[in-house]
């Protein structure tokens, strides 16, 4: 996804519970420069990072989180640490929790206007499969993402995203979970999509 500076500002405002704006308010030159640099990061090096989650990490670290701290390395470190913890938790979930995650993921896909997992799996945004983008944005779960990757014949090495190494490095466990829940996914897909 490509962000404009106003998009990043509004993500920050949403996380802070403030009203979104249609144009950038008058900011100091240094704050505007920081906001523009951060926008550039989200459009390039951090394209797989959800700005809302990034800002939530900043709020956790500092009670008075503001522009001057937007590019502080502590936020990125916290984001990476939290992201790894969430992904590891996927292996600790009960069957019911996994089924619920799959159901929520399929409902998200339905709400985006797709009629099938196959249709959804074929969409590419900014040279990345939409499902991979949505996985990193925490919109679809690990098991459904892996199901799409394995059943739709994606080449993990062909996807230009180094963060998929998590799935690649845990293929044995994840493939086992995908196999175990493939009937559940097919059944839910018929019911939901």
Biotite code that builds the C-alpha atoms (Angstrom):
import biotite.structure as struc

atoms = struc.array([
    struc.Atom([0.000, 0.000, 0.000], chain_id="A", res_id=1, res_name="UNK", atom_name="CA", element="C"),
    struc.Atom([1.243, 3.470, -0.844], chain_id="A", res_id=2, res_name="UNK", atom_name="CA", element="C"),
    struc.Atom([0.822, 6.147, 1.815], chain_id="A", res_id=3, res_name="UNK", atom_name="CA", element="C"),
    struc.Atom([0.644, 9.910, 1.555], chain_id="A", res_id=4, res_name="UNK", atom_name="CA", element="C"),
    struc.Atom([1.832, 12.020, 4.484], chain_id="A", res_id=5, res_name="UNK", atom_name="CA", element="C"),
    struc.Atom([-1.793, 12.782, 5.425], chain_id="A", res_id=6, res_name="UNK", atom_name="CA", element="C"),
    struc.Atom([-2.532, 9.026, 5.639], chain_id="A", res_id=7, res_name="UNK", atom_name="CA", element="C"),
    struc.Atom([0.241, 8.488, 8.186], chain_id="A", res_id=8, res_name="UNK", atom_name="CA", element="C"),
    struc.Atom([-0.855, 11.535, 10.186], chain_id="A", res_id=9, res_name="UNK", atom_name="CA", element="C"),
    struc.Atom([-4.426, 10.217, 10.272], chain_id="A", res_id=10, res_name="UNK", atom_name="CA", element="C"),
    struc.Atom([-3.270, 6.747, 11.372], chain_id="A", res_id=11, res_name="UNK", atom_name="CA", element="C"),
    struc.Atom([-1.529, 8.450, 14.289], chain_id="A", res_id=12, res_name="UNK", atom_name="CA", element="C"),
    struc.Atom([-4.641, 10.491, 15.069], chain_id="A", res_id=13, res_name="UNK", atom_name="CA", element="C"),
    struc.Atom([-6.866, 7.388, 14.935], chain_id="A", res_id=14, res_name="UNK", atom_name="CA", element="C"),
    struc.Atom([-4.620, 5.517, 17.364], chain_id="A", res_id=15, res_name="UNK", atom_name="CA", element="C"),
    struc.Atom([-4.606, 8.529, 19.708], chain_id="A", res_id=16, res_name="UNK", atom_name="CA", element="C"),
    struc.Atom([-8.427, 8.729, 19.497], chain_id="A", res_id=17, res_name="UNK", atom_name="CA", element="C"),
    struc.Atom([-8.346, 12.085, 17.737], chain_id="A", res_id=18, res_name="UNK", atom_name="CA", element="C"),
    struc.Atom([-10.407, 13.316, 14.813], chain_id="A", res_id=19, res_name="UNK", atom_name="CA", element="C"),
    struc.Atom([-8.894, 12.621, 11.392], chain_id="A", res_id=20, res_name="UNK", atom_name="CA", element="C"),
    struc.Atom([-8.114, 15.590, 9.158], chain_id="A", res_id=21, res_name="UNK", atom_name="CA", element="C"),
    struc.Atom([-8.469, 16.270, 5.432], chain_id="A", res_id=22, res_name="UNK", atom_name="CA", element="C"),
    struc.Atom([-5.288, 18.298, 5.168], chain_id="A", res_id=23, res_name="UNK", atom_name="CA", element="C"),
    struc.Atom([-2.101, 18.514, 7.178], chain_id="A", res_id=24, res_name="UNK", atom_name="CA", element="C"),
    struc.Atom([-2.456, 21.128, 9.899], chain_id="A", res_id=25, res_name="UNK", atom_name="CA", element="C"),
    struc.Atom([0.214, 23.746, 10.446], chain_id="A", res_id=26, res_name="UNK", atom_name="CA", element="C"),
    struc.Atom([3.210, 21.910, 11.911], chain_id="A", res_id=27, res_name="UNK", atom_name="CA", element="C"),
    struc.Atom([6.681, 23.023, 12.790], chain_id="A", res_id=28, res_name="UNK", atom_name="CA", element="C"),
    struc.Atom([9.170, 22.449, 10.007], chain_id="A", res_id=29, res_name="UNK", atom_name="CA", element="C"),
    struc.Atom([10.962, 19.730, 12.004], chain_id="A", res_id=30, res_name="UNK", atom_name="CA", element="C"),
    struc.Atom([7.698, 17.859, 12.784], chain_id="A", res_id=31, res_name="UNK", atom_name="CA", element="C"),
    struc.Atom([6.645, 18.014, 9.131], chain_id="A", res_id=32, res_name="UNK", atom_name="CA", element="C"),
    struc.Atom([10.048, 16.692, 8.070], chain_id="A", res_id=33, res_name="UNK", atom_name="CA", element="C"),
    struc.Atom([9.782, 13.825, 10.583], chain_id="A", res_id=34, res_name="UNK", atom_name="CA", element="C"),
    struc.Atom([6.289, 12.967, 9.323], chain_id="A", res_id=35, res_name="UNK", atom_name="CA", element="C"),
    struc.Atom([7.512, 12.987, 5.704], chain_id="A", res_id=36, res_name="UNK", atom_name="CA", element="C"),
    struc.Atom([10.514, 10.790, 6.531], chain_id="A", res_id=37, res_name="UNK", atom_name="CA", element="C"),
    struc.Atom([8.257, 8.345, 8.393], chain_id="A", res_id=38, res_name="UNK", atom_name="CA", element="C"),
    struc.Atom([5.893, 8.235, 5.410], chain_id="A", res_id=39, res_name="UNK", atom_name="CA", element="C"),
    struc.Atom([8.858, 7.430, 3.177], chain_id="A", res_id=40, res_name="UNK", atom_name="CA", element="C"),
    struc.Atom([9.858, 4.585, 5.512], chain_id="A", res_id=41, res_name="UNK", atom_name="CA", element="C"),
    struc.Atom([6.337, 3.075, 5.403], chain_id="A", res_id=42, res_name="UNK", atom_name="CA", element="C"),
    struc.Atom([6.398, 3.278, 1.592], chain_id="A", res_id=43, res_name="UNK", atom_name="CA", element="C"),
    struc.Atom([9.816, 1.619, 1.237], chain_id="A", res_id=44, res_name="UNK", atom_name="CA", element="C"),
    struc.Atom([11.772, -0.191, 3.971], chain_id="A", res_id=45, res_name="UNK", atom_name="CA", element="C"),
    struc.Atom([8.780, -0.684, 6.277], chain_id="A", res_id=46, res_name="UNK", atom_name="CA", element="C"),
    struc.Atom([6.149, -1.501, 3.639], chain_id="A", res_id=47, res_name="UNK", atom_name="CA", element="C"),
    struc.Atom([5.150, -4.625, 5.599], chain_id="A", res_id=48, res_name="UNK", atom_name="CA", element="C"),
    struc.Atom([4.599, -2.692, 8.844], chain_id="A", res_id=49, res_name="UNK", atom_name="CA", element="C"),
    struc.Atom([1.106, -1.549, 9.773], chain_id="A", res_id=50, res_name="UNK", atom_name="CA", element="C"),
    struc.Atom([1.370, 2.135, 10.769], chain_id="A", res_id=51, res_name="UNK", atom_name="CA", element="C"),
    struc.Atom([-1.458, 1.823, 13.325], chain_id="A", res_id=52, res_name="UNK", atom_name="CA", element="C"),
    struc.Atom([0.325, -1.007, 15.149], chain_id="A", res_id=53, res_name="UNK", atom_name="CA", element="C"),
    struc.Atom([3.603, 0.923, 14.916], chain_id="A", res_id=54, res_name="UNK", atom_name="CA", element="C"),
    struc.Atom([1.986, 3.953, 16.574], chain_id="A", res_id=55, res_name="UNK", atom_name="CA", element="C"),
    struc.Atom([0.399, 1.749, 19.250], chain_id="A", res_id=56, res_name="UNK", atom_name="CA", element="C"),
    struc.Atom([3.903, 0.520, 20.119], chain_id="A", res_id=57, res_name="UNK", atom_name="CA", element="C"),
    struc.Atom([5.024, 4.132, 20.494], chain_id="A", res_id=58, res_name="UNK", atom_name="CA", element="C"),
    struc.Atom([2.136, 4.867, 22.837], chain_id="A", res_id=59, res_name="UNK", atom_name="CA", element="C"),
    struc.Atom([3.047, 1.841, 24.962], chain_id="A", res_id=60, res_name="UNK", atom_name="CA", element="C"),
    struc.Atom([6.638, 3.049, 25.275], chain_id="A", res_id=61, res_name="UNK", atom_name="CA", element="C"),
    struc.Atom([5.880, 6.725, 26.004], chain_id="A", res_id=62, res_name="UNK", atom_name="CA", element="C"),
    struc.Atom([2.837, 8.274, 27.653], chain_id="A", res_id=63, res_name="UNK", atom_name="CA", element="C"),
    struc.Atom([3.572, 11.516, 25.812], chain_id="A", res_id=64, res_name="UNK", atom_name="CA", element="C"),
    struc.Atom([4.228, 9.990, 22.385], chain_id="A", res_id=65, res_name="UNK", atom_name="CA", element="C"),
    struc.Atom([4.503, 12.678, 19.716], chain_id="A", res_id=66, res_name="UNK", atom_name="CA", element="C"),
    struc.Atom([6.206, 13.644, 16.450], chain_id="A", res_id=67, res_name="UNK", atom_name="CA", element="C"),
    struc.Atom([9.686, 13.967, 17.947], chain_id="A", res_id=68, res_name="UNK", atom_name="CA", element="C"),
    struc.Atom([9.682, 10.241, 18.801], chain_id="A", res_id=69, res_name="UNK", atom_name="CA", element="C"),
    struc.Atom([8.168, 8.937, 15.531], chain_id="A", res_id=70, res_name="UNK", atom_name="CA", element="C"),
    struc.Atom([11.507, 7.700, 14.175], chain_id="A", res_id=71, res_name="UNK", atom_name="CA", element="C"),
    struc.Atom([12.930, 6.437, 17.448], chain_id="A", res_id=72, res_name="UNK", atom_name="CA", element="C"),
    struc.Atom([14.453, 2.964, 17.031], chain_id="A", res_id=73, res_name="UNK", atom_name="CA", element="C"),
    struc.Atom([12.735, 1.765, 20.243], chain_id="A", res_id=74, res_name="UNK", atom_name="CA", element="C"),
    struc.Atom([9.392, 1.722, 18.411], chain_id="A", res_id=75, res_name="UNK", atom_name="CA", element="C"),
    struc.Atom([10.637, -0.519, 15.630], chain_id="A", res_id=76, res_name="UNK", atom_name="CA", element="C"),
    struc.Atom([12.347, -2.818, 18.134], chain_id="A", res_id=77, res_name="UNK", atom_name="CA", element="C"),
    struc.Atom([9.101, -3.074, 20.127], chain_id="A", res_id=78, res_name="UNK", atom_name="CA", element="C"),
    struc.Atom([7.098, -3.702, 16.952], chain_id="A", res_id=79, res_name="UNK", atom_name="CA", element="C"),
    struc.Atom([9.421, -6.545, 15.898], chain_id="A", res_id=80, res_name="UNK", atom_name="CA", element="C"),
    struc.Atom([9.403, -8.078, 19.385], chain_id="A", res_id=81, res_name="UNK", atom_name="CA", element="C"),
    struc.Atom([5.582, -7.940, 19.621], chain_id="A", res_id=82, res_name="UNK", atom_name="CA", element="C"),
    struc.Atom([5.186, -9.294, 16.087], chain_id="A", res_id=83, res_name="UNK", atom_name="CA", element="C"),
    struc.Atom([7.426, -12.294, 16.828], chain_id="A", res_id=84, res_name="UNK", atom_name="CA", element="C"),
    struc.Atom([5.529, -12.978, 20.053], chain_id="A", res_id=85, res_name="UNK", atom_name="CA", element="C"),
    struc.Atom([2.171, -12.921, 18.232], chain_id="A", res_id=86, res_name="UNK", atom_name="CA", element="C"),
    struc.Atom([3.417, -15.304, 15.566], chain_id="A", res_id=87, res_name="UNK", atom_name="CA", element="C"),
    struc.Atom([4.784, -17.744, 18.139], chain_id="A", res_id=88, res_name="UNK", atom_name="CA", element="C"),
    struc.Atom([1.440, -17.697, 19.966], chain_id="A", res_id=89, res_name="UNK", atom_name="CA", element="C"),
    struc.Atom([-0.178, -19.152, 16.846], chain_id="A", res_id=90, res_name="UNK", atom_name="CA", element="C"),
    struc.Atom([1.318, -22.509, 17.826], chain_id="A", res_id=91, res_name="UNK", atom_name="CA", element="C"),
    struc.Atom([-0.111, -22.298, 21.351], chain_id="A", res_id=92, res_name="UNK", atom_name="CA", element="C"),
    struc.Atom([-3.739, -21.770, 20.340], chain_id="A", res_id=93, res_name="UNK", atom_name="CA", element="C"),
    struc.Atom([-6.512, -24.258, 20.937], chain_id="A", res_id=94, res_name="UNK", atom_name="CA", element="C"),
    struc.Atom([-8.430, -25.731, 18.007], chain_id="A", res_id=95, res_name="UNK", atom_name="CA", element="C"),
    struc.Atom([-11.381, -23.468, 18.798], chain_id="A", res_id=96, res_name="UNK", atom_name="CA", element="C"),
    struc.Atom([-9.173, -20.369, 18.791], chain_id="A", res_id=97, res_name="UNK", atom_name="CA", element="C"),
    struc.Atom([-7.679, -21.384, 15.431], chain_id="A", res_id=98, res_name="UNK", atom_name="CA", element="C"),
    struc.Atom([-11.154, -22.015, 13.981], chain_id="A", res_id=99, res_name="UNK", atom_name="CA", element="C"),
    struc.Atom([-12.292, -18.620, 15.250], chain_id="A", res_id=100, res_name="UNK", atom_name="CA", element="C"),
    struc.Atom([-9.250, -16.948, 13.662], chain_id="A", res_id=101, res_name="UNK", atom_name="CA", element="C"),
    struc.Atom([-9.996, -18.668, 10.346], chain_id="A", res_id=102, res_name="UNK", atom_name="CA", element="C"),
    struc.Atom([-13.640, -17.587, 10.534], chain_id="A", res_id=103, res_name="UNK", atom_name="CA", element="C"),
    struc.Atom([-12.646, -13.978, 11.256], chain_id="A", res_id=104, res_name="UNK", atom_name="CA", element="C"),
    struc.Atom([-10.179, -14.071, 8.366], chain_id="A", res_id=105, res_name="UNK", atom_name="CA", element="C"),
    struc.Atom([-12.792, -15.401, 5.950], chain_id="A", res_id=106, res_name="UNK", atom_name="CA", element="C"),
    struc.Atom([-15.261, -12.746, 7.099], chain_id="A", res_id=107, res_name="UNK", atom_name="CA", element="C"),
    struc.Atom([-12.608, -10.106, 6.406], chain_id="A", res_id=108, res_name="UNK", atom_name="CA", element="C"),
    struc.Atom([-12.099, -11.536, 2.891], chain_id="A", res_id=109, res_name="UNK", atom_name="CA", element="C"),
    struc.Atom([-15.869, -11.516, 2.317], chain_id="A", res_id=110, res_name="UNK", atom_name="CA", element="C"),
    struc.Atom([-16.113, -7.907, 3.491], chain_id="A", res_id=111, res_name="UNK", atom_name="CA", element="C"),
    struc.Atom([-13.435, -6.971, 0.955], chain_id="A", res_id=112, res_name="UNK", atom_name="CA", element="C"),
    struc.Atom([-15.777, -8.227, -1.790], chain_id="A", res_id=113, res_name="UNK", atom_name="CA", element="C"),
    struc.Atom([-14.166, -11.548, -2.709], chain_id="A", res_id=114, res_name="UNK", atom_name="CA", element="C"),
    struc.Atom([-16.312, -14.558, -3.541], chain_id="A", res_id=115, res_name="UNK", atom_name="CA", element="C"),
    struc.Atom([-13.673, -17.233, -2.947], chain_id="A", res_id=116, res_name="UNK", atom_name="CA", element="C"),
    struc.Atom([-10.244, -17.852, -1.470], chain_id="A", res_id=117, res_name="UNK", atom_name="CA", element="C"),
    struc.Atom([-8.995, -18.539, -4.994], chain_id="A", res_id=118, res_name="UNK", atom_name="CA", element="C"),
    struc.Atom([-10.127, -15.123, -6.219], chain_id="A", res_id=119, res_name="UNK", atom_name="CA", element="C"),
    struc.Atom([-8.559, -13.463, -3.178], chain_id="A", res_id=120, res_name="UNK", atom_name="CA", element="C"),
    struc.Atom([-5.277, -15.390, -3.530], chain_id="A", res_id=121, res_name="UNK", atom_name="CA", element="C"),
    struc.Atom([-4.709, -14.112, -7.078], chain_id="A", res_id=122, res_name="UNK", atom_name="CA", element="C"),
    struc.Atom([-4.660, -10.417, -6.187], chain_id="A", res_id=123, res_name="UNK", atom_name="CA", element="C"),
    struc.Atom([-1.253, -8.763, -6.200], chain_id="A", res_id=124, res_name="UNK", atom_name="CA", element="C"),
    struc.Atom([-0.675, -5.322, -4.683], chain_id="A", res_id=125, res_name="UNK", atom_name="CA", element="C"),
    struc.Atom([2.641, -3.494, -5.045], chain_id="A", res_id=126, res_name="UNK", atom_name="CA", element="C"),
    struc.Atom([4.379, -6.711, -6.245], chain_id="A", res_id=127, res_name="UNK", atom_name="CA", element="C"),
    struc.Atom([3.202, -8.677, -3.182], chain_id="A", res_id=128, res_name="UNK", atom_name="CA", element="C"),
    struc.Atom([0.256, -11.053, -2.919], chain_id="A", res_id=129, res_name="UNK", atom_name="CA", element="C"),
    struc.Atom([-2.621, -9.374, -1.087], chain_id="A", res_id=130, res_name="UNK", atom_name="CA", element="C"),
    struc.Atom([-2.887, -12.281, 1.356], chain_id="A", res_id=131, res_name="UNK", atom_name="CA", element="C"),
    struc.Atom([0.737, -11.744, 2.436], chain_id="A", res_id=132, res_name="UNK", atom_name="CA", element="C"),
    struc.Atom([0.079, -8.024, 2.863], chain_id="A", res_id=133, res_name="UNK", atom_name="CA", element="C"),
    struc.Atom([-3.068, -8.744, 4.887], chain_id="A", res_id=134, res_name="UNK", atom_name="CA", element="C"),
    struc.Atom([-1.233, -11.287, 7.035], chain_id="A", res_id=135, res_name="UNK", atom_name="CA", element="C"),
    struc.Atom([1.369, -8.708, 8.011], chain_id="A", res_id=136, res_name="UNK", atom_name="CA", element="C"),
    struc.Atom([-1.426, -6.206, 8.627], chain_id="A", res_id=137, res_name="UNK", atom_name="CA", element="C"),
    struc.Atom([-3.004, -8.804, 10.950], chain_id="A", res_id=138, res_name="UNK", atom_name="CA", element="C"),
    struc.Atom([-6.169, -8.957, 8.876], chain_id="A", res_id=139, res_name="UNK", atom_name="CA", element="C"),
    struc.Atom([-5.918, -12.676, 8.152], chain_id="A", res_id=140, res_name="UNK", atom_name="CA", element="C"),
    struc.Atom([-4.420, -15.358, 10.349], chain_id="A", res_id=141, res_name="UNK", atom_name="CA", element="C"),
    struc.Atom([-1.305, -17.494, 9.947], chain_id="A", res_id=142, res_name="UNK", atom_name="CA", element="C"),
    struc.Atom([-3.097, -20.773, 9.151], chain_id="A", res_id=143, res_name="UNK", atom_name="CA", element="C"),
    struc.Atom([-5.273, -19.325, 6.380], chain_id="A", res_id=144, res_name="UNK", atom_name="CA", element="C"),
    struc.Atom([-2.267, -17.463, 4.930], chain_id="A", res_id=145, res_name="UNK", atom_name="CA", element="C"),
    struc.Atom([-0.202, -20.653, 4.943], chain_id="A", res_id=146, res_name="UNK", atom_name="CA", element="C"),
    struc.Atom([-3.163, -22.589, 3.446], chain_id="A", res_id=147, res_name="UNK", atom_name="CA", element="C"),
    struc.Atom([-3.278, -20.087, 0.579], chain_id="A", res_id=148, res_name="UNK", atom_name="CA", element="C"),
    struc.Atom([0.484, -20.198, 0.077], chain_id="A", res_id=149, res_name="UNK", atom_name="CA", element="C"),
    struc.Atom([0.683, -24.004, 0.081], chain_id="A", res_id=150, res_name="UNK", atom_name="CA", element="C"),
    struc.Atom([-2.513, -24.841, -1.832], chain_id="A", res_id=151, res_name="UNK", atom_name="CA", element="C"),
    struc.Atom([-2.233, -22.082, -4.433], chain_id="A", res_id=152, res_name="UNK", atom_name="CA", element="C"),
    struc.Atom([1.329, -23.032, -5.305], chain_id="A", res_id=153, res_name="UNK", atom_name="CA", element="C"),
    struc.Atom([3.136, -19.895, -4.180], chain_id="A", res_id=154, res_name="UNK", atom_name="CA", element="C"),
    struc.Atom([6.877, -20.139, -4.175], chain_id="A", res_id=155, res_name="UNK", atom_name="CA", element="C"),
    struc.Atom([7.937, -18.694, -0.808], chain_id="A", res_id=156, res_name="UNK", atom_name="CA", element="C"),
    struc.Atom([11.267, -17.711, -2.272], chain_id="A", res_id=157, res_name="UNK", atom_name="CA", element="C"),
    struc.Atom([9.523, -15.960, -5.153], chain_id="A", res_id=158, res_name="UNK", atom_name="CA", element="C"),
    struc.Atom([7.604, -13.644, -2.839], chain_id="A", res_id=159, res_name="UNK", atom_name="CA", element="C"),
    struc.Atom([9.635, -10.520, -2.283], chain_id="A", res_id=160, res_name="UNK", atom_name="CA", element="C"),
    struc.Atom([9.269, -10.370, 1.476], chain_id="A", res_id=161, res_name="UNK", atom_name="CA", element="C"),
    struc.Atom([11.960, -11.443, 3.877], chain_id="A", res_id=162, res_name="UNK", atom_name="CA", element="C"),
    struc.Atom([9.475, -11.753, 6.725], chain_id="A", res_id=163, res_name="UNK", atom_name="CA", element="C"),
    struc.Atom([7.959, -14.854, 5.154], chain_id="A", res_id=164, res_name="UNK", atom_name="CA", element="C"),
    struc.Atom([11.055, -16.642, 6.375], chain_id="A", res_id=165, res_name="UNK", atom_name="CA", element="C"),
    struc.Atom([9.032, -17.201, 9.578], chain_id="A", res_id=166, res_name="UNK", atom_name="CA", element="C"),
    struc.Atom([6.601, -19.368, 7.634], chain_id="A", res_id=167, res_name="UNK", atom_name="CA", element="C"),
    struc.Atom([9.421, -20.908, 5.630], chain_id="A", res_id=168, res_name="UNK", atom_name="CA", element="C"),
    struc.Atom([11.472, -21.758, 8.740], chain_id="A", res_id=169, res_name="UNK", atom_name="CA", element="C"),
    struc.Atom([8.491, -23.408, 10.438], chain_id="A", res_id=170, res_name="UNK", atom_name="CA", element="C"),
    struc.Atom([7.136, -25.247, 7.409], chain_id="A", res_id=171, res_name="UNK", atom_name="CA", element="C"),
    struc.Atom([6.831, -28.643, 9.068], chain_id="A", res_id=172, res_name="UNK", atom_name="CA", element="C"),
    struc.Atom([4.665, -27.412, 11.934], chain_id="A", res_id=173, res_name="UNK", atom_name="CA", element="C"),
    struc.Atom([2.654, -24.989, 9.806], chain_id="A", res_id=174, res_name="UNK", atom_name="CA", element="C"),
    struc.Atom([2.038, -27.543, 7.042], chain_id="A", res_id=175, res_name="UNK", atom_name="CA", element="C"),
    struc.Atom([0.781, -29.940, 9.700], chain_id="A", res_id=176, res_name="UNK", atom_name="CA", element="C"),
    struc.Atom([-1.660, -27.329, 10.999], chain_id="A", res_id=177, res_name="UNK", atom_name="CA", element="C"),
    struc.Atom([-2.787, -26.454, 7.476], chain_id="A", res_id=178, res_name="UNK", atom_name="CA", element="C"),
    struc.Atom([-3.400, -30.129, 6.720], chain_id="A", res_id=179, res_name="UNK", atom_name="CA", element="C"),
    struc.Atom([-5.301, -30.543, 9.995], chain_id="A", res_id=180, res_name="UNK", atom_name="CA", element="C"),
    struc.Atom([-7.549, -27.539, 9.331], chain_id="A", res_id=181, res_name="UNK", atom_name="CA", element="C"),
    struc.Atom([-7.937, -27.778, 5.537], chain_id="A", res_id=182, res_name="UNK", atom_name="CA", element="C"),
    struc.Atom([-11.411, -29.371, 5.789], chain_id="A", res_id=183, res_name="UNK", atom_name="CA", element="C"),
    struc.Atom([-12.467, -26.702, 8.279], chain_id="A", res_id=184, res_name="UNK", atom_name="CA", element="C"),
    struc.Atom([-11.259, -23.983, 5.896], chain_id="A", res_id=185, res_name="UNK", atom_name="CA", element="C"),
    struc.Atom([-13.113, -25.518, 2.927], chain_id="A", res_id=186, res_name="UNK", atom_name="CA", element="C"),
    struc.Atom([-16.302, -25.909, 4.932], chain_id="A", res_id=187, res_name="UNK", atom_name="CA", element="C"),
    struc.Atom([-16.157, -22.370, 6.321], chain_id="A", res_id=188, res_name="UNK", atom_name="CA", element="C"),
    struc.Atom([-15.357, -20.973, 2.883], chain_id="A", res_id=189, res_name="UNK", atom_name="CA", element="C"),
    struc.Atom([-18.589, -22.506, 1.505], chain_id="A", res_id=190, res_name="UNK", atom_name="CA", element="C"),
    struc.Atom([-20.584, -21.131, 4.436], chain_id="A", res_id=191, res_name="UNK", atom_name="CA", element="C"),
    struc.Atom([-19.087, -17.646, 4.524], chain_id="A", res_id=192, res_name="UNK", atom_name="CA", element="C"),
    struc.Atom([-17.994, -16.749, 0.977], chain_id="A", res_id=193, res_name="UNK", atom_name="CA", element="C"),
])
